[in-house]
Amino acid sequence: MSAEIASNRRAYHSYRITDKIEAGIELKGTEVKSIRAGLANLNNAFAKVEPDGVFLYDADIQPYVRASHEQHEPKRRRKLLLHKAEIARLFEASSVKGQALVALRLYWKNHRVKLELGLGQGKTHSDKREDLKEKAERRETDRAISAFNRRNG
């Protein structure tokens, strides 16, 4: 039972994802309400390992309209809930030059909000072009196969 809330499709375009990690996220009540209303956005969201934990930056959760007196900041930093061993592994991996912790998707798991973090290495312009060429070739071969199957059916 994992329903996706938001995803960061741009991350797969800009980074070569080598490892994925599931993390819990510390949220306020109004943030959960706005996530249920579909007001979450993960574009440009990333994580940093700091001395007091791992934090998520630039995740945009819009304010809940029907909240009473207490409201949250849309782009505040949010603490990620991980085990110490996972934090140590992320620290080692992200300290390598060119490695980044990118937020890939936000989803529900057993009535809790989870975040999928990806350890990615930035793609160069030529890498992105190669990916587009491979995608176009794959599309052409799929079309040729389906046309062949339609004719010989």
DSSP file (Angstrom, degrees, kcal/mol; ACC not computed):
  #  RESIDUE AA STRUCTURE BP1 BP2  ACC     N-H-->O    O-->H-N    N-H-->O    O-->H-N    TCO  KAPPA ALPHA  PHI   PSI    X-CA   Y-CA   Z-CA
    1    1 A M              0   0    0      0, 0.0   109,-0.7     0, 0.0     2,-0.6   0.000 360.0 360.0 360.0  74.0    0.0    0.0    0.0
    2    2 A S        -     0   0    0    107,-0.1     2,-0.5   108,-0.1   107,-0.2  -0.865 360.0-172.4-123.7  99.8    2.3    2.8   -1.2
    3    3 A A        -     0   0    0     -2,-0.6   105,-2.5   105,-0.3     2,-0.2  -0.769  25.9-122.8 -91.1 129.3    0.4    5.5   -3.0
    4    4 A E  E     +A  107   0A   0     -2,-0.5   103,-0.3   103,-0.2     3,-0.1  -0.517  27.7 180.0 -76.6 136.2    2.7    8.1   -4.6
    5    5 A I  E     -     0   0A   0    101,-3.4     2,-0.3     1,-0.4   102,-0.2   0.854  66.9 -12.9 -97.5 -53.6    2.2   11.7   -3.5
    6    6 A A  E     -A  106   0A   0    100,-1.7   100,-3.2    35,-0.1    -1,-0.4  -0.989  59.8-160.6-149.9 152.1    4.8   13.5   -5.6
    7    7 A S  E     -A  105   0A   0     -2,-0.3     2,-0.7    98,-0.2    35,-0.4  -0.948  19.0-135.9-135.9 159.1    7.8   12.6   -7.7
    8    8 A N    >>  +     0   0    0     96,-3.2     3,-0.9    -2,-0.3     4,-0.6  -0.807  27.3 169.3-114.3  86.0   10.9   14.4   -9.0
    9    9 A R  H >> S+     0   0    0     -2,-0.7     4,-0.8     1,-0.2     3,-0.5   0.768  73.1  66.2 -71.2 -25.3   11.1   13.3  -12.7
   10   10 A R  H 3> S+     0   0    0      1,-0.2     4,-2.1     2,-0.2     3,-0.3   0.776  88.9  68.2 -66.3 -25.8   13.8   15.9  -13.4
   11   11 A A  H <> S+     0   0    0     -3,-0.9     4,-2.3     1,-0.2    -1,-0.2   0.896  97.2  51.0 -62.6 -40.5   16.2   14.0  -11.0
   12   12 A Y  H << S+     0   0    0     -4,-0.6    -1,-0.2    -3,-0.5    -2,-0.2   0.779 111.8  49.0 -68.9 -25.2   16.4   11.1  -13.4
   13   13 A H  H  < S+     0   0    0     -4,-0.8    -2,-0.2    -3,-0.3    -1,-0.2   0.860 120.1  34.5 -78.1 -37.7   17.2   13.5  -16.3
   14   14 A S  H  < S+     0   0    0     -4,-2.1   109,-2.7   108,-0.1     2,-0.3   0.664 119.4  44.0 -94.2 -18.5   19.9   15.4  -14.4
   15   15 A Y  E  <  -B  122   0A   0     -4,-2.3     2,-0.8   107,-0.2   107,-0.2  -0.939  68.4-131.8-131.2 149.5   21.5   12.6  -12.3
   16   16 A R  E     -B  121   0A   0    105,-2.9   105,-1.9    -2,-0.3     2,-0.5  -0.899  34.7-143.3 -94.8 107.2   22.6    9.0  -12.7
   17   17 A I  E     +B  120   0A   0     -2,-0.8   103,-0.2   103,-0.2     3,-0.1  -0.613  29.1 169.3 -80.5 121.6   21.0    7.4   -9.7
   18   18 A T  E     +     0   0A   0    101,-3.0     2,-0.3    -2,-0.5    -1,-0.2   0.720  63.9  17.8-103.3 -27.8   23.2    4.7   -8.2
   19   19 A D  E     -B  119   0A   0    100,-1.1   100,-3.1     2,-0.0     2,-0.4  -0.997  60.9-152.1-147.9 146.6   21.5    3.9   -4.9
   20   20 A K  E     -B  118   0A   0     -2,-0.3     2,-0.4    98,-0.2    98,-0.2  -0.959  11.4-173.1-123.3 141.3   18.0    4.5   -3.4
   21   21 A I  E     -B  117   0A   0     96,-2.7    96,-3.3    -2,-0.4     2,-0.5  -0.995  18.2-137.2-134.5 137.2   17.2    4.8    0.3
   22   22 A E  E     +B  116   0A   0     -2,-0.4     2,-0.4    94,-0.2    94,-0.2  -0.810  29.2 177.9 -93.6 132.4   13.8    5.1    2.1
   23   23 A A  E     -B  115   0A   0     92,-2.7    92,-3.1    -2,-0.5    59,-0.2  -0.979  26.6-127.7-134.7 146.6   13.6    7.7    4.8
   24   24 A G  E     -BC 114  81A   0     57,-1.9    57,-2.5    -2,-0.4     2,-0.4  -0.469  26.7-141.4 -80.1 163.8   10.9    8.9    7.1
   25   25 A I  E     - C   0  80A   0     88,-0.9     2,-0.7    55,-0.3    55,-0.2  -0.996   8.5-128.6-135.1 136.2   10.2   12.6    7.3
   26   26 A E        +     0   0    0     53,-2.7     2,-0.3    -2,-0.4    53,-0.3  -0.730  40.3 172.8 -85.9 115.7    9.4   14.8   10.2
   27   27 A L        -     0   0    0     -2,-0.7     2,-0.2    51,-0.1    51,-0.0  -0.853  30.1-124.8-124.9 157.1    6.3   16.8    9.4
   28   28 A K     >  -     0   0    0     -2,-0.3     4,-1.8     1,-0.1     3,-0.2  -0.519  37.5-104.1 -89.2 166.9    3.9   19.2   11.2
   29   29 A G  H  > S+     0   0    0      1,-0.2     4,-2.0     2,-0.2     5,-0.1   0.883 120.6  50.9 -60.8 -41.6    0.2   18.5   11.3
   30   30 A T  H  > S+     0   0    0      1,-0.2     4,-2.2     2,-0.2    -1,-0.2   0.825 106.9  55.9 -68.7 -28.9   -0.7   21.2    8.7
   31   31 A E  H  > S+     0   0    0     -3,-0.2     4,-2.2     2,-0.2    -1,-0.2   0.905 106.9  49.0 -67.9 -40.4    2.0   19.8    6.3
   32   32 A V  H  X S+     0   0    0     -4,-1.8     4,-2.4     2,-0.2    -2,-0.2   0.910 110.4  51.7 -64.1 -41.3    0.4   16.3    6.5
   33   33 A K  H  X S+     0   0    0     -4,-2.0     4,-1.4     1,-0.2    -2,-0.2   0.914 111.2  46.5 -61.9 -43.2   -3.0   17.9    5.7
   34   34 A S  H  <>S+     0   0    0     -4,-2.2     5,-2.6     2,-0.2     4,-0.3   0.852 109.7  54.0 -70.6 -31.8   -1.6   19.8    2.7
   35   35 A I  H ><5S+     0   0    0     -4,-2.2     3,-1.4     1,-0.2     5,-0.2   0.916 107.3  51.3 -64.4 -41.7    0.1   16.6    1.5
   36   36 A R  H 3<5S+     0   0    0     -4,-2.4    -1,-0.2     1,-0.3    -2,-0.2   0.832 108.0  53.1 -61.8 -31.0   -3.3   14.8    1.7
   37   37 A A  T 3<5S-     0   0    0     -4,-1.4    -1,-0.3    -5,-0.2    -2,-0.2   0.508 121.6-110.7 -81.8  -4.4   -4.7   17.7   -0.4
   38   38 A G  T < 5S+     0   0    0     -3,-1.4    -3,-0.2    -4,-0.3    -2,-0.1   0.788  75.6 133.8  84.3  28.8   -2.0   17.2   -3.0
   39   39 A L      < +     0   0    0     -5,-2.6    23,-2.4    -8,-0.1     2,-0.4  -0.074  35.3 112.9-103.9  33.6    0.0   20.4   -2.4
   40   40 A A  E     -H   61   0B   0     -5,-0.2     2,-0.4    21,-0.2    21,-0.2  -0.841  39.0-177.0-109.1 144.7    3.5   18.8   -2.3
   41   41 A N  E     -H   60   0B   0     19,-2.2    19,-2.3    -2,-0.4   -33,-0.1  -0.988  12.9-176.2-141.7 127.9    6.3   19.4   -4.9
   42   42 A L    >   +     0   0    0    -35,-0.4     3,-2.2    -2,-0.4    61,-0.2   0.335  36.8 133.7-107.2   5.8    9.7   17.8   -4.9
   43   43 A N  T 3  S+     0   0    0      1,-0.3    17,-0.1   -36,-0.1     3,-0.1  -0.375  83.8   4.4 -60.5 133.1   11.3   19.6   -7.9
   44   44 A N  T 3  S+     0   0    0      1,-0.2    -1,-0.3    59,-0.1     2,-0.3   0.559  95.2 147.5  68.6  11.8   14.8   20.8   -7.0
   45   45 A A    <   +     0   0    0     -3,-2.2    58,-1.7    58,-0.2     2,-0.3  -0.586  17.7 165.8 -80.2 138.9   14.6   19.1   -3.6
   46   46 A F  E     -ED  57 102A   0     11,-1.7    11,-3.3    -2,-0.3     2,-0.3  -0.933  26.5-128.6-145.6 166.5   17.8   17.7   -2.1
   47   47 A A  E     -ED  56 101A   0     54,-2.5    54,-0.6    -2,-0.3     2,-0.4  -0.886  13.0-160.7-121.6 152.4   19.2   16.4    1.2
   48   48 A K  E     -E   55   0A   0      7,-2.3     7,-2.5    -2,-0.3     2,-0.6  -0.988  17.8-132.8-130.6 140.8   22.3   17.3    3.2
   49   49 A V  E     +E   54   0A   0     -2,-0.4     5,-0.2     5,-0.2    -2,-0.0  -0.850  35.1 175.0 -92.4 121.0   24.1   15.3    5.9
   50   50 A E  E >   -E   53   0A   0      3,-3.2     3,-1.9    -2,-0.6    41,-0.0  -0.741  46.6 -96.9-120.4 168.6   24.8   17.6    8.8
   51   51 A P  T 3  S+     0   0    0      0, 0.0     3,-0.1     0, 0.0    -1,-0.0   0.813 123.7  44.4 -57.9 -30.8   26.3   17.0   12.2
   52   52 A D  T 3  S-     0   0    0      1,-0.2     2,-0.3     0, 0.0    -3,-0.0   0.220 128.0 -66.3-101.6  16.7   22.8   16.7   13.9
   53   53 A G  E <   -E   50   0A   0     -3,-1.9    -3,-3.2     2,-0.0     2,-0.4  -0.847  65.1 -51.6 137.9-170.6   21.2   14.6   11.2
   54   54 A V  E     -EF  49  80A   0     26,-0.6    26,-3.1    -2,-0.3     2,-0.4  -0.904  51.3-165.4-106.8 133.2   20.1   14.5    7.5
   55   55 A F  E     -EF  48  79A   0     -7,-2.5    -7,-2.3    -2,-0.4     2,-0.5  -0.924  15.6-136.0-125.3 146.0   17.8   17.4    6.3
   56   56 A L  E     -EF  47  78A   0     22,-3.3    22,-2.1    -2,-0.4     2,-0.3  -0.855  24.1-166.0 -99.5 130.4   15.7   17.9    3.3
   57   57 A Y  E     +E   46   0A   0    -11,-3.3   -11,-1.7    -2,-0.5     3,-0.1  -0.859  60.1  12.8-117.3 151.4   15.9   21.3    1.5
   58   58 A D  S    S+     0   0    0     17,-0.5     2,-0.6    -2,-0.3    -1,-0.1   0.599  73.2 145.7  63.2  17.2   13.7   22.9   -1.1
   59   59 A A        -     0   0    0     17,-0.3     2,-0.8   -13,-0.1    -1,-0.2  -0.771  43.0-143.0 -80.9 122.7   10.7   20.5   -0.8
   60   60 A D  E     +H   41   0B   0    -19,-2.3   -19,-2.2    -2,-0.6     2,-0.6  -0.787  28.3 169.6 -98.0 109.0    7.7   22.7   -1.4
   61   61 A I  E     -H   40   0B   0     13,-2.1   -21,-0.2    -2,-0.8    15,-0.2  -0.948  31.2-136.2-116.5 107.4    4.7   21.8    0.7
   62   62 A Q        -     0   0    0    -23,-2.4   -23,-0.1    -2,-0.6   -28,-0.1  -0.212  29.7 -89.9 -64.5 150.8    2.1   24.6    0.3
   63   63 A P        -     0   0    0      0, 0.0     2,-0.5     0, 0.0    -1,-0.1  -0.258  41.4-109.3 -61.3 146.9    0.3   26.0    3.4
   64   64 A Y    >   -     0   0    0      1,-0.1     3,-1.3    -3,-0.1   -30,-0.1  -0.682  23.7-148.7 -80.0 123.9   -3.0   24.3    4.3
   65   65 A V  T 3  S+     0   0    0     -2,-0.5    -1,-0.1     1,-0.3   -31,-0.0   0.861  91.6  48.4 -65.1 -39.0   -5.8   26.7    3.5
   66   66 A R  T 3  S+     0   0    0     -3,-0.0    -1,-0.3     0, 0.0     2,-0.1   0.215  80.4 128.3 -92.4  16.8   -8.2   25.6    6.3
   67   67 A A    <   -     0   0    0     -3,-1.3     4,-0.1     1,-0.1   -37,-0.0  -0.397  50.9-142.4 -70.7 150.6   -5.6   25.7    9.1
   68   68 A S        -     0   0    0      2,-0.2    -1,-0.1    -2,-0.1     3,-0.0   0.902  65.8 -28.4 -81.1 -93.8   -6.6   27.7   12.2
   69   69 A H  S    S+     0   0    0      1,-0.1     2,-0.5     2,-0.0    -2,-0.1   0.725 118.5  66.5-103.9 -24.6   -3.8   29.6   14.0
   70   70 A E        +     0   0    0      2,-0.0     2,-0.3     0, 0.0    -2,-0.2  -0.879  57.8 174.6-108.8 126.9   -0.6   27.8   13.3
   71   71 A Q        -     0   0    0     -2,-0.5     2,-0.2    -4,-0.1   -40,-0.0  -0.883  21.0-130.2-125.9 156.7    0.8   27.6    9.7
   72   72 A H        -     0   0    0     -2,-0.3     3,-0.0   -11,-0.1    -8,-0.0  -0.684  25.6-104.3-105.7 160.1    4.1   26.1    8.4
   73   73 A E    >   -     0   0    0     -2,-0.2     3,-0.9     1,-0.1   -12,-0.2  -0.658  27.7-136.2 -77.7 136.1    6.7   27.6    6.0
   74   74 A P  T 3  S+     0   0    0      0, 0.0   -13,-2.1     0, 0.0    -1,-0.1   0.887  97.6  28.8 -64.3 -39.9    6.4   26.1    2.5
   75   75 A K  T 3  S+     0   0    0    -15,-0.2   -17,-0.5   -17,-0.1   -15,-0.1  -0.097  85.0 141.7-115.3  35.7   10.1   25.5    1.9
   76   76 A R    <   -     0   0    0     -3,-0.9   -17,-0.3   -15,-0.2     2,-0.3  -0.322  60.6 -96.9 -72.6 160.1   11.5   25.0    5.4
   77   77 A R        -     0   0    0    -20,-0.1     2,-0.4   -19,-0.1   -20,-0.2  -0.611  41.5-156.8 -78.3 137.9   14.2   22.4    6.0
   78   78 A R  E     - F   0  56A   0    -22,-2.1   -22,-3.3    -2,-0.3     2,-0.2  -0.941  14.3-120.9-121.0 136.8   12.7   19.1    7.3
   79   79 A K  E     - F   0  55A   0     -2,-0.4   -53,-2.7   -53,-0.3     2,-0.4  -0.531  22.2-141.6 -76.6 137.4   14.6   16.4    9.3
   80   80 A L  E     -CF  25  54A   0    -26,-3.1     2,-0.8    -2,-0.2   -26,-0.6  -0.819  12.2-131.9 -99.2 140.9   14.8   13.0    7.7
   81   81 A L  E     +C   24   0A   0    -57,-2.5   -57,-1.9    -2,-0.4     2,-0.3  -0.827  44.3 146.4 -99.9 108.1   14.4   10.0   10.0
   82   82 A L        -     0   0    0     -2,-0.8     2,-0.1   -59,-0.2   -59,-0.1  -0.909  49.1 -99.8-136.0 159.8   17.2    7.4    9.4
   83   83 A H     >  -     0   0    0     -2,-0.3     4,-2.3     1,-0.1     5,-0.2  -0.444  38.0-111.8 -75.6 157.7   19.3    4.9   11.4
   84   84 A K  H  > S+     0   0    0      1,-0.2     4,-2.4     2,-0.2     5,-0.2   0.874 118.2  53.1 -59.7 -39.3   22.8    5.9   12.4
   85   85 A A  H  > S+     0   0    0      1,-0.2     4,-2.1     2,-0.2    -1,-0.2   0.888 109.3  48.8 -65.0 -38.7   24.4    3.4   10.1
   86   86 A E  H  > S+     0   0    0      2,-0.2     4,-2.5     1,-0.2    -2,-0.2   0.895 110.6  50.9 -66.4 -40.1   22.4    4.8    7.2
   87   87 A I  H  X S+     0   0    0     -4,-2.3     4,-2.5     2,-0.2    -2,-0.2   0.919 110.5  49.1 -63.4 -43.3   23.4    8.3    8.0
   88   88 A A  H  X S+     0   0    0     -4,-2.4     4,-2.2     2,-0.2    -2,-0.2   0.909 111.8  48.9 -62.8 -41.7   27.1    7.3    8.2
   89   89 A R  H  X S+     0   0    0     -4,-2.1     4,-2.3     1,-0.2    -2,-0.2   0.903 112.3  48.2 -64.8 -40.8   26.8    5.5    4.8
   90   90 A L  H  X S+     0   0    0     -4,-2.5     4,-2.8     2,-0.2    -2,-0.2   0.882 109.4  53.6 -66.1 -38.2   25.1    8.6    3.3
   91   91 A F  H  X S+     0   0    0     -4,-2.5     4,-1.2     2,-0.2    -2,-0.2   0.933 111.0  45.6 -62.4 -45.6   27.8   10.9    4.7
   92   92 A E  H  < S+     0   0    0     -4,-2.2     4,-0.4     1,-0.2    -2,-0.2   0.921 116.6  45.4 -62.5 -43.9   30.6    8.8    3.2
   93   93 A A  H >< S+     0   0    0     -4,-2.3     3,-0.8     1,-0.2    -2,-0.2   0.886 114.0  47.0 -70.1 -39.3   28.9    8.6   -0.2
   94   94 A S  H 3< S+     0   0    0     -4,-2.8    -1,-0.2     1,-0.2     5,-0.2   0.654  99.4  68.6 -80.6 -13.6   27.9   12.2   -0.4
   95   95 A S  T 3< S+     0   0    0     -4,-1.2    -1,-0.2    -5,-0.2     2,-0.2   0.673  78.6  97.6 -77.9 -14.2   31.4   13.4    0.6
   96   96 A V  S X  S-     0   0    0     -3,-0.8     3,-1.8    -4,-0.4     2,-0.1  -0.539  92.0-100.8 -71.4 137.9   32.7   12.2   -2.7
   97   97 A K  T 3  S+     0   0    0      1,-0.2    -1,-0.1    -2,-0.2     3,-0.1  -0.358 105.7  20.2 -63.9 135.0   32.9   15.0   -5.3
   98   98 A G  T 3  S+     0   0    0      1,-0.3    24,-1.3    -4,-0.1     2,-0.3   0.326  94.9 118.7  90.9  -7.1   30.1   15.0   -7.8
   99   99 A Q  E <   + G   0 121A   0     -3,-1.8     2,-0.3    -5,-0.2    -1,-0.3  -0.729  38.7 179.3 -93.7 142.4   27.7   12.9   -5.6
  100  100 A A  E     - G   0 120A   0     20,-2.6    20,-2.9    -2,-0.3     2,-0.7  -0.982  30.9-127.7-140.6 151.6   24.4   14.4   -4.4
  101  101 A L  E     -DG  47 119A   0    -54,-0.6   -54,-2.5    -2,-0.3     2,-0.4  -0.899  35.9-173.9 -99.2 111.8   21.4   13.3   -2.4
  102  102 A V  E     -DG  46 118A   0     16,-2.9    16,-3.1    -2,-0.7     2,-0.5  -0.877  26.9-123.4-113.0 137.1   18.3   13.9   -4.5
  103  103 A A  E     + G   0 117A   0    -58,-1.7    14,-0.2    -2,-0.4   -58,-0.2  -0.686  31.7 176.3 -76.9 122.2   14.7   13.6   -3.4
  104  104 A L  E     -     0   0A   0     12,-3.2   -96,-3.2    -2,-0.5     2,-0.3   0.882  55.5 -12.7 -96.5 -48.5   13.1   11.2   -5.9
  105  105 A R  E     -AG   7 116A   0     11,-1.1    11,-2.9   -98,-0.3     2,-0.4  -0.997  47.0-141.5-156.3 156.8    9.6   10.6   -4.6
  106  106 A L  E     +AG   6 115A   0   -100,-3.2  -101,-3.4    -2,-0.3  -100,-1.7  -0.977  36.2 159.7-118.9 129.7    7.2   11.2   -1.7
  107  107 A Y  E     -AG   4 114A   0      7,-2.5     7,-3.3    -2,-0.4     2,-0.4  -0.955  39.8-103.8-150.4 164.8    4.7    8.4   -0.9
  108  108 A W  E     + G   0 113A   0   -105,-2.5     2,-0.3    -2,-0.3  -105,-0.3  -0.753  31.7 175.5 -91.6 138.0    2.5    6.9    1.7
  109  109 A K  E >  S- G   0 112A   0      3,-2.8     3,-1.0    -2,-0.4  -107,-0.1  -0.901  73.9 -21.4-143.7 113.5    3.5    3.6    3.5
  110  110 A N  T 3  S-     0   0    0   -109,-0.7     3,-0.1    -2,-0.3  -108,-0.1   0.913 126.8 -51.0  51.7  49.5    1.3    2.3    6.3
  111  111 A H  T 3  S+     0   0    0   -110,-0.3     2,-0.3     1,-0.2    -1,-0.2   0.670 119.7 106.9  65.4  20.4   -0.3    5.7    6.9
  112  112 A R  E <  S- G   0 109A   0     -3,-1.0    -3,-2.8   -88,-0.0     2,-0.5  -0.946  72.8-117.8-125.4 150.1    3.1    7.4    7.1
  113  113 A V  E     - G   0 108A   0     -2,-0.3   -88,-0.9    -5,-0.2     2,-0.3  -0.753  35.3-174.0 -87.7 127.8    4.8    9.7    4.7
  114  114 A K  E     -BG  24 107A   0     -7,-3.3    -7,-2.5    -2,-0.5     2,-0.4  -0.873  13.6-147.3-120.5 154.5    8.1    8.3    3.3
  115  115 A L  E     -BG  23 106A   0    -92,-3.1   -92,-2.7    -2,-0.3     2,-0.7  -0.978   7.6-144.6-122.3 133.1   10.7    9.9    1.1
  116  116 A E  E     -BG  22 105A   0    -11,-2.9   -12,-3.2    -2,-0.4   -11,-1.1  -0.881  19.7-162.9 -98.3 115.6   12.8    8.0   -1.4
  117  117 A L  E     -BG  21 103A   0    -96,-3.3   -96,-2.7    -2,-0.7     2,-0.4  -0.758   1.5-154.8 -96.2 142.4   16.3    9.5   -1.6
  118  118 A G  E     -BG  20 102A   0    -16,-3.1   -16,-2.9    -2,-0.3     2,-0.8  -0.964  11.8-142.0-119.0 135.4   18.6    8.8   -4.5
  119  119 A L  E     +BG  19 101A   0   -100,-3.1  -101,-3.0    -2,-0.4  -100,-1.1  -0.850  40.5 175.2 -91.4 112.4   22.4    8.9   -4.4
  120  120 A G  E     -BG  17 100A   0    -20,-2.9   -20,-2.6    -2,-0.8     2,-0.5  -0.862  34.1-143.0-127.6 154.7   23.2   10.4   -7.8
  121  121 A Q  E     -BG  16  99A   0   -105,-1.9  -105,-2.9    -2,-0.3   -22,-0.2  -0.959  39.6-107.0-112.4 131.6   26.1   11.6   -9.8
  122  122 A G  E     -B   15   0A   0    -24,-1.3     2,-0.3    -2,-0.5  -107,-0.2  -0.262  30.5-131.6 -61.6 138.3   25.4   14.6  -12.0
  123  123 A K        -     0   0    0   -109,-2.7     2,-0.1     1,-0.1    -1,-0.1  -0.643  15.1-132.0 -88.2 146.5   25.2   14.0  -15.7
  124  124 A T     >  -     0   0    0     -2,-0.3     4,-1.9     1,-0.1     5,-0.2  -0.391  32.1 -99.3 -85.7 173.7   27.1   16.1  -18.2
  125  125 A H  H  > S+     0   0    0      1,-0.2     4,-1.8     2,-0.2     5,-0.1   0.884 124.6  51.1 -62.4 -39.0   25.5   17.6  -21.3
  126  126 A S  H  > S+     0   0    0      1,-0.2     4,-2.3     2,-0.2    -1,-0.2   0.864 106.4  54.5 -69.7 -34.5   26.9   14.8  -23.5
  127  127 A D  H  > S+     0   0    0      2,-0.2     4,-2.1     1,-0.2    -1,-0.2   0.907 107.7  50.2 -61.7 -41.4   25.5   12.1  -21.1
  128  128 A K  H  X S+     0   0    0     -4,-1.9     4,-1.9     1,-0.2    -2,-0.2   0.889 109.8  50.8 -65.2 -38.6   22.0   13.7  -21.4
  129  129 A R  H  X S+     0   0    0     -4,-1.8     4,-2.2     2,-0.2    -1,-0.2   0.900 108.5  51.7 -65.6 -40.3   22.3   13.6  -25.2
  130  130 A E  H  X S+     0   0    0     -4,-2.3     4,-2.5     1,-0.2    -2,-0.2   0.900 108.4  51.8 -62.8 -40.2   23.3   10.0  -25.2
  131  131 A D  H  X S+     0   0    0     -4,-2.1     4,-2.2     1,-0.2    -1,-0.2   0.901 109.2  49.9 -62.6 -40.6   20.3    9.1  -23.1
  132  132 A L  H  X S+     0   0    0     -4,-1.9     4,-2.2     2,-0.2    -1,-0.2   0.891 110.4  50.3 -65.3 -38.8   18.0   11.0  -25.5
  133  133 A K  H  X S+     0   0    0     -4,-2.2     4,-2.5     2,-0.2    -2,-0.2   0.928 110.9  48.7 -63.6 -44.9   19.5    9.0  -28.4
  134  134 A E  H  X S+     0   0    0     -4,-2.5     4,-2.5     1,-0.2    -2,-0.2   0.894 111.0  50.9 -61.6 -39.8   19.0    5.7  -26.7
  135  135 A K  H  X S+     0   0    0     -4,-2.2     4,-2.1     2,-0.2    -1,-0.2   0.908 110.8  48.0 -64.4 -42.4   15.4    6.6  -25.9
  136  136 A A  H  X S+     0   0    0     -4,-2.2     4,-2.3     2,-0.2    -2,-0.2   0.902 112.3  49.2 -65.7 -41.1   14.7    7.5  -29.5
  137  137 A E  H  X S+     0   0    0     -4,-2.5     4,-2.4     2,-0.2    -2,-0.2   0.914 110.7  50.2 -64.2 -42.4   16.3    4.3  -30.7
  138  138 A R  H  X S+     0   0    0     -4,-2.5     4,-2.2     1,-0.2    -1,-0.2   0.894 110.3  50.5 -61.4 -41.1   14.3    2.3  -28.3
  139  139 A R  H  X S+     0   0    0     -4,-2.1     4,-2.1     2,-0.2    -2,-0.2   0.911 110.6  49.3 -63.9 -43.3   11.1    4.0  -29.4
  140  140 A E  H  X S+     0   0    0     -4,-2.3     4,-2.4     2,-0.2    -2,-0.2   0.907 111.4  48.3 -64.1 -42.5   11.9    3.3  -33.1
  141  141 A T  H  X S+     0   0    0     -4,-2.4     4,-2.5     2,-0.2    -1,-0.2   0.901 110.5  51.5 -66.6 -38.7   12.6   -0.4  -32.4
  142  142 A D  H  X S+     0   0    0     -4,-2.2     4,-2.4     2,-0.2    -1,-0.2   0.902 110.9  48.8 -62.6 -40.2    9.3   -0.7  -30.4
  143  143 A R  H  X S+     0   0    0     -4,-2.1     4,-2.4     2,-0.2    -2,-0.2   0.916 111.5  49.0 -64.3 -42.9    7.4    0.8  -33.3
  144  144 A A  H  X S+     0   0    0     -4,-2.4     4,-2.3     2,-0.2    -2,-0.2   0.909 112.1  48.5 -63.8 -42.1    9.0   -1.5  -35.8
  145  145 A I  H  X S+     0   0    0     -4,-2.5     4,-2.6     2,-0.2    -2,-0.2   0.924 112.7  47.5 -64.2 -44.8    8.3   -4.5  -33.7
  146  146 A S  H  X S+     0   0    0     -4,-2.4     4,-1.9     2,-0.2    -2,-0.2   0.877 111.8  50.5 -67.0 -35.9    4.6   -3.5  -33.2
  147  147 A A  H  X S+     0   0    0     -4,-2.4     4,-2.0     2,-0.2    -1,-0.2   0.902 111.4  48.9 -65.8 -40.7    4.2   -2.8  -37.0
  148  148 A F  H  X S+     0   0    0     -4,-2.3     4,-2.5     1,-0.2    -2,-0.2   0.925 111.3  49.5 -62.8 -45.2    5.7   -6.3  -37.7
  149  149 A N  H  X S+     0   0    0     -4,-2.6     4,-0.7     1,-0.2    -1,-0.2   0.847 109.5  52.0 -63.8 -34.5    3.3   -7.9  -35.2
  150  150 A R  H  < S+     0   0    0     -4,-1.9     3,-0.2     2,-0.2    -1,-0.2   0.904 113.5  43.9 -68.1 -40.7    0.3   -6.1  -36.7
  151  151 A R  H  < S+     0   0    0     -4,-2.0    -2,-0.2     1,-0.2    -1,-0.2   0.902 125.3  31.9 -70.7 -40.9    1.2   -7.3  -40.3
  152  152 A N  H  <        0   0    0     -4,-2.5    -1,-0.2    -5,-0.2    -2,-0.2   0.293 360.0 360.0-102.2   9.4    2.0  -10.9  -39.3
  153  153 A G     <        0   0    0     -4,-0.7    -1,-0.1    -3,-0.2    -4,-0.1  -0.123 360.0 360.0 -24.4 360.0   -0.4  -11.1  -36.5
